[in-house]
Amino acid sequence: MNRFHAISKSGKTTDTLGSEENGVWTFVSPPDYEIPGLPAHSAMANAWVTFKQIFRRVDESSQTLVKQESDLRSLSHVRLEHLVPFLDLRIVSEALNASVVDWLATDDSGRSVKWIIGQPYTDHAQTVRLWGERHQAITIASPSCEQILAGKVSWLDDWPKNGQLWVLPNLEHCFLRHPDGLKFVRLLFERIDSGRFGRGMIGCDSWAWSFLQRIWPVSQADVLTLQAFDGLRLVQLLSGMTASRSDKRVRFRSAANGEDILTVPSDADQVHSEITRLAAHCRGNVGIALHYWRRCLRSEAETDTRKPNDQEETEQKNELSEESVWVASVLPEPVLPVGMEEDSTLLLHVLLIHGGLPGSVLSELLPLSYPLCMMLLQRLQRIGFVQYRNDRWSIHELAYSFVRNLLHGRAYLVDDF
Amino acid sequence: MTDETQVVQIFKTIDATVGLELLVIIVTAIILIVAVQRTLSWVGNRLQGKKRLNLLVMVPFIRLAIILITFVVIVPLLIEPSIQNMVALLGTVAVALGFALKDYVSSLIAGIVAIGERNYRNGDWIRVGDIYGEVCHVGMRTVEVVTPDDDRVLIPHALLWNQAIFNSNNGDARLQCAADFYLHPQHDGIRVKQLLEDVALTSPFLYIDKPIIVIVKEEPWGTHYRLKAYPVDAAQQFRFTSDLTVRGKTMLLKCDVRFAVVPAVSDSE
C-alpha cells in the first residue's frame, strides 16, 4: 500500500497523518458540510453554459477546445499513478478514528451507533471497514437483493451479541426502494434505536441516506461526513500526492493559456481559479475531483527527434529537474441526448439512491420492463453515463455532476452534498 | 350634418405618413407578440418544474402589455386625445360592439380578467366541464388546453362568468394524484393502509417532500381506499397514478387481500 504524503501550508512535505494538522481529512456533522463556491467569473461562465444547453444539448464550443488540445495526449496509467495515485483510505479511516475517539471512550448507551455518510465515490464503505479492522470489530455483510425482497429478516438475528463492536459498511445495499424492500431497514433502525444491537458504526451513501431519512429520521448528533474539499484542501491533497511520488518539480499548466495551475513543491499559498472551479464543480466531493483531475492531465506528444543545439540542451537540463504536465481546459462530461430523458432519469435516480444496482432487480423497482431497462443501460453506458462494476450498474464518475444537476433541476430527491 | 362634423372633428386627418406609421406600429406589435409567444413557449418547454411555469406564465402578461402600449401609441395618431373625444368615441364603439359582437367582447374581457386574477396559467392542469388538460396557451379570447389524449381544445374565457373552473396545481409544479382500491371488507385495515403508504413511498415518480395520505371509507359493498400523493412533475400524473395502481394491486394480492366484487345486476332486478 502506498504511503501518502501531505504538504502543509508552508509547502513542507510531511509524512502522512498530518491530516489533523493541515485539516485535509476532517469529518463533520452534515449541516457543517461547506460546499465550495465558485469565483464570480466562473459562476457567470457556468450560468452561460447552462443557458446555452437549453438551446443546444451538445456544447459545440467544448468540442472546438478539445480539438485545439489535440496535440496533447492523455497520460499513461503508470505516469498517472505517479502523479495522482489512488487514495490511501487508511488515512481517511485514521481521520475518522480521530473524530470518533471520544464517542468510543465513553459508555453512553443512548448513542451507541455512529453513522458515517459518504458522498459517492469517496469509498465510505472501505473507510468504515478499515476502521472496523483497527478496532477488531465484526464486519457485517449486506444482504443480497433477493434476501431483501423475500423479507428474510434472519439476517438481523445473526447480529453480534455480548456488546461486541460491529461495523456495517454499506447500508445503501440493505434496502430496496420497493414495498418489500424497506422491512430490513425499518427493523434495523428500530433495533438500533432500542439499543439492542450494542455499539457499532454504519456507513451509508449520501443518496440512500437522503431517502432513508424520510423513513426513519436519525439524530444529526450521531452522524458524520467527510468535510468538503475546497480549493485549498484540494491543492494540499494533490500536492501531497504528487510530491510523494515524484523527485522532480512538477508544473501543472493550463493547456488553454499556459498558466501554472499547480506547482509541486511550492511555497506559495495561492489556489488557482481552475482548482477552485474544480472544487466547486464537484461540490467538494474529493472522489470526483480526483477523477476529473486524472482525466484532464495531458502530456505533449514526442514528435521532435532532431539533434538539440546548445540552447535546447540547457533547456533539456532544466527539464531534467522539472516536468510540465498539461491540464485540459474542458472538464470531460457527457450530455444526455434529447429524447431519452424521462425513463433515463428514473433509471439514473434509482441507481444513485441504491449506490448501484444489479440489472436483474431494476424492473422490480421501476415501471419499466427488464429488456427496456437493459436497453437503456446499454445506451447510457455507450454515452458514458453508467458503468458496470462489481456486478452492479452505477453512475459513471464523470457523469455524476451532470446527473445530480439534472435530478435536482427536476425536483427529484437528491443528497445533501 | 352637425353630428357628421363632430365625428370628423374627433378623428384626425389620416394622410399617407400617418397610415404608414399606423401600419408599422401594428405590424411591429404583431411580430413582437408572435415572437414573445413562440420564444417563451419554446424555451419554457425545454425547462422543468417551477422554472417552466414561471416562464410560461409571463406570456399572456407580456402580450397584454404589448397590446396596451400599441393602443396608447395608436390612439393619439387617430383622434385628438381630449376627454370629450375619448368619451364620444369609446361610447360609440362600446354600443356598436355591445350589439354586434357581444360574446366575442365578453370573452376578450374575461381573458383580461383571467390574466389579472390568474385563474389559470400556462402549465396549469384545469378542468372545465368535462374537459381536463394542461393549459398550453392563454389567448385573448380563448384558453388552449391539451388533453391527456393529445386533443387540443379551445375554451372561451367567457365561461369564467358562469362556470366553475377546477385548477389542479394552481401555478405549482406539483399536483395531487389519487389511486383508488376497492377491497373486500374482511381484511386487516392497518396493514393495508401501511402497505399502500409504502407503495407510494417507493414510487419512482413520488415527490417525497409532500405528504402521502390514505383515506379509507367503508361502503356497503366493501372498503374504498384512496391513496393520495404528489408526483415530481405534474406531467407525470398519469404514469404516477398507473404506477400506484399496478404496484398497489400486486402488493395487495401478495398479501392475500381480496378485491371487492360488485354484482353487475342490482338485487332489485
Interface residues (C-beta under 8 A of the other chain):
Chain A: I54 F55 R177 H178 P179 D180 G181 L182 F211 R214 I215 E342 L346 H349 V350 L365 L366 P367 G409 R410 A411 Y412 L413
Chain B: V43 R46 L47 Q48 G49 K50 K51 A173 R174 L195 D198 V199 L201 T202 P204 F205 Y207 I208 V232 D233 Q236 R239 S242 D243 V246 R247 M251
